[in-house]
Amino acid sequence: MAQTDQKIAPVLLCGGSGTRLWPLSRKSYPKQFALESGGMTLFQASAARLSGEGNGLCFTAPLIVTGSDFRFIVTEQLAAIGTDPGPILIEPAARNTAPAVLAAALYLHQNDPEAVALVAPSDHAIPDSAAFRAAVARGMEALSRGQIVTFGITPDRAETGYGWLELATASEAGEAVKLGRFVEKPDAARATTMLEAGNFLWNAGIFLFRTADLIAAYESFAPAMTLAVREALAGGVSDLGFLRLAAAPWAQIEDVSIDYAVMEKAANLSVVPFSGSWSDLGGWDAVWRDGGPDAEGNVLGGHSTAIDCRNTLLRSESDAVELVGIGLDGLIAVAMPDAVLVARADRAQDVKKAVAALKAKGARQAETLPRDFRPWGWYESLVVGDRFQVKRIHVHPGAALSLQSHFHRSEHWIVVEGTARVTVDDEVTLLTENQSVYVPLGSIHRMENPGKVPMVLIEVQTGSYLGEDDIIRYEDVYARGQGAKG
């Protein structure tokens, strides 16, 4: 690192309800982890974009703010791209962006009172990383004047799905300028007026700041939140390298965005315009647009075929499902192993209504995927019947499930890939491909992958109750409690 390089701590926000890109994205696996572009998920691409050195900047390891359900997904996806995470803060409950950003700022500030941070959602698509880092470099000068810097996207259409930013003055060569005001999501007429005016940008929700300046803004405009987040951080507990914020003070915090809580009230905000490609991929219409429609306006993904279609998105996420559209115009069709979405493109923002309807009728597909991710790997149900279930289980190299037993079911394990170390009561056995073992009801058992390649097995469960909460856990390297899955 050069002597003049400014250290910046990236802060990636990893929450989300997984409703707008259903059925690919769900509450159990929101879009930043599920949606891929250029061989990386949106989360991985965000971490890669805010890394390394250049333009007089040096990004440190990313600080992640996420929920408990996603903590191992975060570490696994970062490891897959060779990125070592910095601190990972676990929110006891989702409380929107305002407390999440403050917790990160307070954590960084207590370790370095001169810390500079860049907060970004982890589910945005910004293909030109170099151009974005150059925009960050242009924002650095404003920090020396006590400014908090946000980034506005140069609009190319009268978008009604984004908030907008009004510039107080014109920006020369993309330099930071004073923010005039925030504008809520407009109707079509107002969006057209702002687009034509030329001094409005889309609000990207990305902020660059000295932690001292941001904390001062919170103390001025959200003192109760500041006190509660300080208490949650002070009472945080280290857990396998994660920091779990204290639940009691966190529960008292208002669910509010950073824009509402602080930014719309602060006077020391500047904006850096960014004219590169950007999308928050906030709906399937945005995915269609970002996917680069062909000459007929079609975007195809996975196992899909379009015949005489126009302005249509076809996407199959299952190797077992071939999705074919014939004579379609302006439609979205997305197929998963357990759910299919078909909608008019102009109703893309109504997909969340489908999630609400499915949730109301108790459908599992509303919030969870067929594939359940665990700290040791993942499993998926292949067949479910009366008193039996068949699963495929994938265990990462070196990983192990907990030592456990069940009250209501027995299990048969058949190794189809790799090597498994299997414990059944007092007997430990190494199984290779095409070998199997029987685990009687009530036996204390564990499976481990001692090898350097993934281990895959087929599990056949039989019994009177096959729920994931039928478990007594005796030992667990991931420190999960009784009843936790896997």
VMD Tcl script that draws the C-alpha trace (Angstrom):
set ca {
  {0.00 0.00 0.00}
  {1.35 3.41 -0.95}
  {1.86 5.95 1.82}
  {-0.85 8.21 0.39}
  {-3.49 5.50 0.01}
  {-6.56 6.14 2.14}
  {-7.83 3.10 4.01}
  {-11.56 2.53 3.61}
  {-13.55 -0.09 5.46}
  {-16.30 -1.52 3.21}
  {-19.54 -2.24 5.08}
  {-21.85 -4.66 3.27}
  {-25.48 -4.89 4.36}
  {-26.83 -8.42 3.91}
  {-30.49 -8.56 4.84}
  {-33.62 -8.72 2.74}
  {-36.98 -10.47 2.67}
  {-36.53 -12.19 -0.69}
  {-39.93 -11.15 -2.06}
  {-39.27 -9.12 -5.21}
  {-37.36 -11.83 -7.11}
  {-39.47 -14.77 -5.94}
  {-39.27 -17.71 -6.60}
  {-35.48 -17.54 -7.11}
  {-34.99 -15.29 -4.06}
  {-36.73 -16.13 -0.78}
  {-36.58 -15.14 2.85}
  {-34.27 -18.09 3.56}
  {-31.94 -17.16 0.67}
  {-32.38 -13.56 -0.59}
  {-31.24 -12.27 -3.94}
  {-27.70 -11.19 -3.01}
  {-26.84 -14.86 -2.42}
  {-29.05 -16.42 -5.09}
  {-28.72 -14.23 -8.19}
  {-25.52 -14.66 -10.17}
  {-23.90 -12.40 -12.74}
  {-20.54 -13.01 -14.38}
  {-19.90 -16.15 -12.36}
  {-20.39 -14.51 -8.96}
  {-23.39 -13.83 -6.78}
  {-24.35 -10.20 -6.20}
  {-22.89 -10.46 -2.69}
  {-19.59 -11.85 -3.97}
  {-19.41 -9.20 -6.69}
  {-20.02 -6.47 -4.10}
  {-17.19 -7.77 -1.92}
  {-14.85 -8.03 -4.92}
  {-15.74 -4.52 -6.11}
  {-14.81 -3.00 -2.75}
  {-11.42 -4.66 -2.40}
  {-7.80 -4.05 -3.27}
  {-5.97 -0.81 -4.00}
  {-6.11 1.90 -6.63}
  {-7.09 5.53 -7.19}
  {-5.28 6.38 -3.96}
  {-7.57 4.06 -2.00}
  {-6.98 0.85 -0.07}
  {-10.02 -1.21 0.91}
  {-9.68 -3.26 4.06}
  {-11.44 -6.59 4.68}
  {-15.22 -6.07 4.48}
  {-17.33 -5.66 7.60}
  {-20.59 -7.55 7.15}
  {-23.89 -6.82 8.88}
  {-26.33 -9.70 8.49}
  {-28.81 -11.95 10.24}
  {-28.11 -15.17 12.06}
  {-29.59 -17.32 9.28}
  {-27.11 -15.96 6.74}
  {-23.86 -15.95 8.74}
  {-22.46 -19.18 7.31}
  {-23.65 -18.37 3.78}
  {-21.64 -15.13 4.03}
  {-18.43 -16.88 5.06}
  {-18.88 -19.67 2.52}
  {-19.47 -17.31 -0.40}
  {-16.53 -15.11 0.56}
  {-14.26 -18.16 0.88}
  {-15.34 -19.27 -2.60}
  {-13.82 -16.09 -4.11}
  {-10.75 -16.12 -1.84}
  {-11.84 -13.15 0.31}
  {-11.21 -13.14 4.04}
  {-14.03 -11.31 5.86}
  {-13.48 -8.68 8.45}
  {-15.90 -8.47 11.40}
  {-19.33 -10.01 10.90}
  {-22.02 -8.39 13.04}
  {-25.18 -10.44 13.63}
  {-28.42 -8.51 14.04}
  {-30.81 -10.14 16.55}
  {-33.71 -8.99 14.34}
  {-34.12 -7.00 11.13}
  {-34.47 -3.29 11.91}
  {-33.82 -1.73 8.48}
  {-30.68 0.15 7.49}
  {-30.42 2.90 10.12}
  {-29.36 0.77 13.13}
  {-27.34 -1.62 10.95}
  {-25.18 1.20 9.56}
  {-24.77 2.77 13.00}
  {-23.66 -0.52 14.55}
  {-20.98 -0.86 11.87}
  {-19.84 2.75 12.32}
  {-19.61 2.42 16.11}
  {-17.68 -0.84 15.81}
  {-15.17 0.66 13.38}
  {-14.87 3.89 15.38}
  {-14.05 2.17 18.66}
  {-11.15 0.41 16.96}
  {-9.99 3.47 14.98}
  {-11.39 6.96 15.75}
  {-10.15 8.12 12.31}
  {-11.86 5.30 10.42}
  {-13.45 5.93 7.02}
  {-16.23 3.61 5.86}
  {-18.17 2.96 2.67}
  {-21.61 1.43 3.28}
  {-23.29 -0.36 0.41}
  {-26.16 -2.81 -0.07}
  {-24.82 -6.19 -1.15}
  {-27.51 -6.82 -3.77}
  {-26.76 -4.14 -6.37}
  {-25.25 -4.77 -9.80}
  {-22.41 -2.41 -10.78}
  {-20.51 -4.10 -13.63}
  {-17.72 -1.48 -13.97}
  {-15.90 -1.82 -10.65}
  {-13.04 0.43 -11.69}
  {-15.42 3.28 -12.58}
  {-17.20 2.95 -9.26}
  {-13.95 2.98 -7.29}
  {-12.97 6.12 -9.22}
  {-16.25 7.70 -8.08}
  {-15.39 6.80 -4.49}
  {-12.01 8.47 -4.92}
  {-13.75 11.64 -6.13}
  {-15.78 11.68 -2.95}
  {-12.79 11.61 -0.61}
  {-12.08 15.35 -0.74}
  {-15.52 16.15 0.70}
  {-14.77 14.04 3.78}
  {-12.00 16.43 4.77}
  {-14.68 19.15 5.00}
  {-16.81 17.09 7.38}
  {-19.20 15.98 4.65}
  {-21.06 12.69 4.45}
  {-21.04 11.57 0.82}
  {-23.76 9.67 -0.99}
  {-23.74 8.46 -4.58}
  {-26.37 9.30 -7.18}
  {-26.90 7.38 -10.39}
  {-27.27 9.37 -13.60}
  {-30.81 8.45 -14.73}
  {-31.60 7.16 -18.21}
  {-35.37 6.87 -17.80}
  {-38.23 8.28 -15.74}
  {-38.00 5.56 -13.10}
  {-40.77 5.49 -10.47}
  {-39.30 2.63 -8.43}
  {-36.34 4.59 -7.01}
  {-35.94 7.54 -4.70}
  {-34.20 10.53 -6.32}
  {-31.63 13.12 -5.21}
  {-31.72 16.78 -6.20}
  {-28.33 18.45 -6.62}
  {-27.94 21.92 -5.11}
  {-25.46 22.87 -7.87}
  {-24.17 21.33 -11.06}
  {-21.33 18.81 -10.76}
  {-18.16 19.35 -12.80}
  {-16.57 16.13 -14.06}
  {-18.46 14.04 -11.55}
  {-17.06 15.81 -8.47}
  {-18.93 15.84 -5.16}
  {-21.48 18.64 -4.85}
  {-23.91 19.73 -2.17}
  {-27.11 17.69 -1.86}
  {-30.24 19.76 -2.30}
  {-32.83 17.29 -1.04}
  {-34.10 13.73 -1.08}
  {-37.15 12.99 -3.22}
  {-39.45 10.06 -2.47}
  {-40.36 7.60 -5.21}
  {-42.26 9.79 -7.68}
  {-45.21 9.18 -9.94}
  {-44.56 8.95 -13.68}
  {-45.23 12.62 -14.41}
  {-42.90 13.87 -11.70}
  {-40.21 11.37 -12.68}
  {-40.37 12.68 -16.26}
  {-40.05 16.28 -15.04}
  {-36.99 15.43 -12.92}
  {-35.37 13.49 -15.75}
  {-35.78 16.46 -18.08}
  {-34.50 18.93 -15.47}
  {-31.06 17.30 -15.50}
  {-30.12 18.04 -11.88}
  {-31.67 14.93 -10.35}
  {-30.07 11.52 -9.75}
  {-31.33 8.16 -8.55}
  {-30.62 7.44 -4.90}
  {-28.30 4.40 -4.73}
  {-28.29 4.14 -0.93}
  {-24.47 4.07 -0.80}
  {-22.64 6.26 1.73}
  {-19.01 7.26 2.30}
  {-18.11 8.90 5.62}
  {-15.74 9.33 8.49}
  {-17.26 7.32 11.30}
  {-16.92 10.29 13.67}
  {-19.07 12.46 11.38}
  {-21.77 9.83 10.94}
  {-21.97 9.07 14.66}
  {-22.32 12.80 15.36}
  {-25.26 12.95 12.92}
  {-26.99 10.05 14.68}
  {-26.41 11.66 18.08}
  {-28.10 14.81 16.78}
  {-31.07 13.29 14.95}
  {-31.55 9.82 16.48}
  {-30.23 9.96 20.07}
  {-32.45 7.15 21.39}
  {-31.33 4.83 18.60}
  {-27.71 5.76 19.20}
  {-27.98 4.82 22.88}
  {-29.69 1.51 22.12}
  {-27.20 0.51 19.41}
  {-24.29 1.38 21.70}
  {-25.81 -0.90 24.34}
  {-26.37 -3.69 21.79}
  {-22.76 -3.43 20.66}
  {-21.38 -3.27 24.20}
  {-23.42 -6.33 25.16}
  {-22.48 -8.26 22.04}
  {-21.22 -11.82 22.41}
  {-18.52 -13.45 20.30}
  {-19.77 -16.66 18.65}
  {-17.48 -18.68 16.36}
  {-15.90 -15.48 15.05}
  {-19.19 -13.62 14.67}
  {-20.31 -10.82 16.98}
  {-23.92 -11.25 18.07}
  {-25.38 -7.90 19.06}
  {-27.34 -7.95 22.32}
  {-31.01 -8.73 21.70}
  {-32.69 -6.75 24.50}
  {-31.56 -3.23 23.52}
  {-31.84 -4.11 19.83}
  {-35.50 -5.01 20.29}
  {-36.25 -1.44 21.41}
  {-34.89 0.11 18.20}
  {-37.24 1.60 15.62}
  {-37.43 -0.13 12.24}
  {-36.35 2.74 9.99}
  {-34.07 3.46 7.05}
  {-30.94 5.57 7.36}
  {-32.46 8.11 4.95}
  {-35.48 8.74 7.19}
  {-33.60 8.56 10.49}
  {-30.60 10.74 9.67}
  {-29.75 11.64 6.09}
  {-32.85 13.68 5.23}
  {-32.20 15.83 8.31}
  {-28.43 16.31 8.03}
  {-27.02 19.48 6.44}
  {-23.54 18.12 5.68}
  {-24.36 15.84 2.73}
  {-22.65 15.84 -0.64}
  {-23.38 13.77 -3.73}
  {-21.02 12.16 -6.23}
  {-22.74 11.46 -9.57}
  {-22.05 8.02 -11.06}
  {-22.81 7.60 -14.74}
  {-21.85 3.94 -15.05}
  {-24.23 1.02 -15.28}
  {-26.10 0.35 -12.04}
  {-29.20 -1.56 -10.96}
  {-30.66 -2.58 -7.63}
  {-32.31 -5.51 -9.46}
  {-35.46 -4.72 -7.55}
  {-37.77 -6.82 -9.71}
  {-37.82 -9.26 -12.60}
  {-38.29 -6.33 -14.99}
  {-34.92 -5.00 -13.78}
  {-33.34 -8.44 -14.28}
  {-34.73 -8.46 -17.83}
  {-33.31 -4.99 -18.46}
  {-29.92 -5.84 -16.90}
  {-29.75 -9.10 -18.84}
  {-29.35 -7.35 -22.20}
  {-32.42 -8.24 -24.27}
  {-31.72 -9.68 -27.72}
  {-33.04 -8.27 -31.00}
  {-36.54 -9.51 -30.17}
  {-36.35 -8.15 -26.64}
  {-35.97 -11.57 -25.02}
  {-33.71 -12.61 -22.13}
  {-33.21 -16.35 -21.59}
  {-31.65 -18.02 -18.59}
  {-30.89 -21.62 -17.71}
  {-32.87 -24.31 -19.47}
  {-35.23 -22.12 -21.47}
  {-36.30 -21.76 -25.10}
  {-38.22 -18.94 -26.78}
  {-40.23 -19.51 -29.97}
  {-41.75 -16.42 -31.62}
  {-41.52 -14.47 -28.35}
  {-40.96 -10.76 -27.81}
  {-39.96 -8.66 -24.78}
  {-40.04 -11.73 -22.58}
  {-37.91 -13.13 -19.74}
  {-37.68 -16.93 -19.56}
  {-35.55 -18.44 -16.82}
  {-35.37 -22.03 -15.55}
  {-33.25 -22.64 -12.46}
  {-33.71 -26.43 -12.49}
  {-31.80 -28.96 -14.56}
  {-34.98 -31.05 -14.55}
  {-37.25 -28.34 -15.95}
  {-37.15 -27.18 -19.57}
  {-39.06 -23.91 -19.84}
  {-40.49 -23.18 -23.31}
  {-42.37 -20.05 -24.34}
  {-44.34 -19.85 -27.59}
  {-45.80 -16.64 -28.97}
  {-45.33 -14.67 -25.74}
  {-45.09 -10.89 -25.56}
  {-44.17 -8.89 -22.45}
  {-44.18 -11.82 -20.03}
  {-41.97 -13.08 -17.22}
  {-41.70 -16.81 -16.55}
  {-39.34 -18.18 -13.89}
  {-39.23 -21.89 -13.06}
  {-37.75 -23.44 -9.92}
  {-37.91 -27.10 -8.84}
  {-40.81 -26.31 -6.48}
  {-42.50 -23.22 -7.91}
  {-43.19 -21.41 -11.20}
  {-43.92 -17.70 -11.66}
  {-45.74 -16.40 -14.73}
  {-46.54 -12.67 -14.83}
  {-46.94 -9.75 -17.17}
  {-43.74 -7.71 -17.23}
  {-45.61 -4.56 -16.24}
  {-46.77 -6.34 -13.06}
  {-43.25 -7.29 -11.92}
  {-43.51 -5.21 -8.74}
  {-46.59 -7.22 -7.72}
  {-44.57 -10.43 -7.23}
  {-44.47 -9.67 -3.51}
  {-48.25 -10.11 -3.52}
  {-47.73 -13.71 -4.60}
  {-45.39 -14.25 -1.66}
  {-47.97 -12.81 0.73}
  {-50.71 -15.00 -0.73}
  {-48.60 -18.15 -0.46}
  {-47.59 -17.28 3.08}
  {-51.23 -16.79 4.04}
  {-52.11 -20.29 2.80}
  {-49.13 -21.82 4.61}
  {-47.17 -22.79 1.50}
  {-43.53 -23.60 2.24}
  {-42.55 -22.12 -1.12}
  {-43.38 -18.62 0.14}
  {-40.17 -18.27 2.13}
  {-37.96 -21.35 1.84}
  {-36.15 -23.09 -0.99}
  {-36.06 -26.86 -1.57}
  {-32.35 -26.63 -0.82}
  {-31.60 -25.77 2.81}
  {-28.18 -24.30 3.51}
  {-26.28 -25.21 6.68}
  {-22.83 -24.30 8.02}
  {-21.55 -27.72 6.91}
  {-23.08 -27.64 3.41}
  {-26.65 -28.16 2.23}
  {-29.41 -30.70 1.73}
  {-32.49 -30.95 -0.45}
  {-35.55 -33.17 -0.33}
  {-35.92 -35.36 -3.42}
  {-39.02 -37.33 -2.47}
  {-41.44 -36.93 0.44}
  {-44.10 -39.54 1.18}
  {-46.13 -41.04 4.00}
  {-43.61 -42.03 6.71}
  {-40.56 -41.66 4.44}
  {-38.35 -38.98 2.90}
  {-35.36 -39.07 0.54}
  {-32.71 -36.35 0.71}
  {-29.49 -35.47 -1.06}
  {-26.89 -34.20 1.43}
  {-23.76 -32.26 0.41}
  {-21.02 -31.88 3.05}
  {-18.09 -29.52 2.48}
  {-14.52 -30.84 2.80}
  {-13.50 -31.01 6.45}
  {-17.03 -30.27 7.68}
  {-19.16 -32.32 10.06}
  {-22.77 -32.52 11.14}
  {-23.57 -32.51 14.84}
  {-23.46 -35.64 17.00}
  {-27.19 -36.29 17.33}
  {-30.06 -38.71 17.71}
  {-33.75 -38.83 16.77}
  {-36.88 -39.98 18.62}
  {-39.10 -40.80 15.65}
  {-37.04 -41.85 12.65}
  {-34.30 -44.16 11.43}
  {-31.99 -43.36 8.52}
  {-30.16 -45.14 5.70}
  {-27.10 -43.37 4.24}
  {-25.64 -44.20 0.82}
  {-22.43 -42.42 -0.22}
  {-22.49 -41.41 -3.90}
  {-19.49 -39.08 -3.98}
  {-16.40 -38.68 -1.80}
  {-15.68 -40.32 1.54}
  {-17.74 -40.23 4.74}
  {-16.63 -40.87 8.30}
  {-19.74 -42.23 10.01}
  {-20.30 -42.61 13.73}
  {-23.17 -44.85 14.91}
  {-23.11 -45.22 18.69}
  {-19.64 -46.60 19.50}
  {-18.69 -47.63 15.96}
  {-16.80 -45.35 13.56}
  {-16.65 -46.38 9.88}
  {-15.17 -44.92 6.70}
  {-17.52 -45.25 3.75}
  {-16.62 -44.61 0.12}
  {-18.80 -44.38 -2.99}
  {-21.54 -47.03 -3.28}
  {-21.23 -48.04 0.38}
  {-24.04 -47.58 2.89}
  {-24.89 -47.69 6.58}
  {-28.09 -48.02 8.62}
  {-28.76 -45.69 11.57}
  {-31.42 -47.19 13.87}
  {-33.97 -45.01 15.63}
  {-32.46 -43.56 18.80}
  {-28.82 -44.23 17.86}
  {-26.30 -41.47 18.49}
  {-24.73 -40.70 15.15}
  {-22.72 -38.23 13.09}
  {-21.46 -37.88 9.53}
  {-18.20 -36.10 8.65}
  {-16.27 -35.39 5.48}
  {-12.58 -36.10 6.19}
  {-11.56 -35.57 2.58}
  {-10.56 -32.66 0.39}
  {-13.50 -32.92 -2.03}
  {-17.23 -32.58 -1.33}
  {-19.01 -35.61 0.09}
  {-22.50 -36.38 -1.21}
  {-24.84 -38.99 0.13}
  {-28.44 -40.05 -0.28}
  {-30.37 -40.27 2.96}
  {-33.57 -42.27 3.28}
  {-35.56 -41.43 6.41}
  {-38.37 -43.67 7.68}
  {-40.52 -43.12 10.73}
  {-43.64 -41.61 12.25}
  {-42.34 -38.02 12.24}
  {-39.73 -36.57 9.88}
  {-39.56 -32.93 11.00}
  {-36.20 -31.19 11.28}
  {-36.89 -30.40 14.94}
  {-36.78 -34.10 15.91}
  {-33.21 -33.88 17.11}
  {-31.15 -34.19 20.27}
  {-27.76 -32.57 19.75}
  {-24.81 -33.78 21.89}
  {-21.85 -32.08 20.21}
  {-21.81 -29.38 17.55}
  {-18.79 -27.48 16.25}
  {-21.16 -24.72 15.15}
  {-22.54 -24.19 18.69}
  {-26.21 -24.48 17.70}
  {-28.85 -25.20 20.29}
  {-31.29 -28.09 20.66}
  {-33.82 -28.26 17.86}
  {-31.68 -26.32 15.39}
  {-31.66 -27.93 11.97}
  {-28.84 -30.17 10.76}
}
mol new
graphics top color blue
foreach p $ca { graphics top sphere $p radius 0.5 }
foreach p [lrange $ca 0 end-1] q [lrange $ca 1 end] { graphics top cylinder $p $q radius 0.2 }
display resetview
